[in-house]
Amino acid sequence: MRNLANILTGMNLVCGFAAILLAMDGHMVLSAWLIMLAVTLDAFDGKAARFFGVSSPLGLQFDSMADVVSMGVAPSVLCYAAAFQDESILGMVVCTIPVLAAAFRLARFNVLTSRVSGLYEGLTSPLHAGLVATFVIMNIHLWGEIASAEVLAGLLIATSLLMVGRLPIGGLPRFTFREHGRNMIRLVALALFILAAMFDPPLLSFPIMLLLVLSAIVAGQLQARRKSEEDDDLPEPLTSIGKNS
């Protein structure tokens, strides 16, 4: 079981690659659900590594490379196949932007030396991939195709800007019932989101995913403000007596 984290990461990568192939063959909905499965697997591989005490720089790099495929390339290929094939160069440009943003976002995360616990800088690539995949699923469920390529393009550009930006974003709650307070509230909220989406996944997954992203943004702002206020309340360091000014 000590290799469970790498197995989950490998399954994440396989799902992303399969999603690309299925999108190219015209199976948009199945491709989108595979991306969502990759997002789910990605949520647990790091937790498995910490649980078994096998976290390593190699595992971190493997996870990031898998995420570039599953959360960066696969959603963009899905969008291109579903809505932008007739847009030629413009469609290629719109779909390339999220790939670059996701790769930059993951690389920046790997080299950050200091992080605020429970916060991310910028939108995470799984949230981007989840938004895009569920948007495609909802559109095909309601209209049999992407109702508006312009709206999808706007979504891709918006999530790309959020990924490369420095906006504090709240992370997933820790999956434990022993921590009360904010973590328990976030855990219950996440469970309610998932239960709500299960009533009609093709229709409700995107609104629930959008609400989850907005909640993460609000939570990130509140936590960053609290951290800033706590830092302001700390006493200033004493200067040396007789130090020349």
Secondary structure, 3 states (H helix, E strand, C coil): CCCHHHHHHHHHHHHHHHHHHHHHCCCHHHHHHHHHHHHHHHHHHHHHHHHHCCCCHHHHHHHHHHHHHHHHHHHHHHHHHHHHHHHHHHHHHHHHHHHHHHHHHHHHHHHCCCCCCCEEECCCHHHHHHHHHHHHHHHHHHHCCCCCHHHHHHHHHHHHHHHHCCCEEECCCCCCCCCCCHHHHHHHHHHHHHHHHHCCHHHHHHHHHHHHHHHHHHHHHHHHHHHHHHHHHCCCCCCCCCCCC
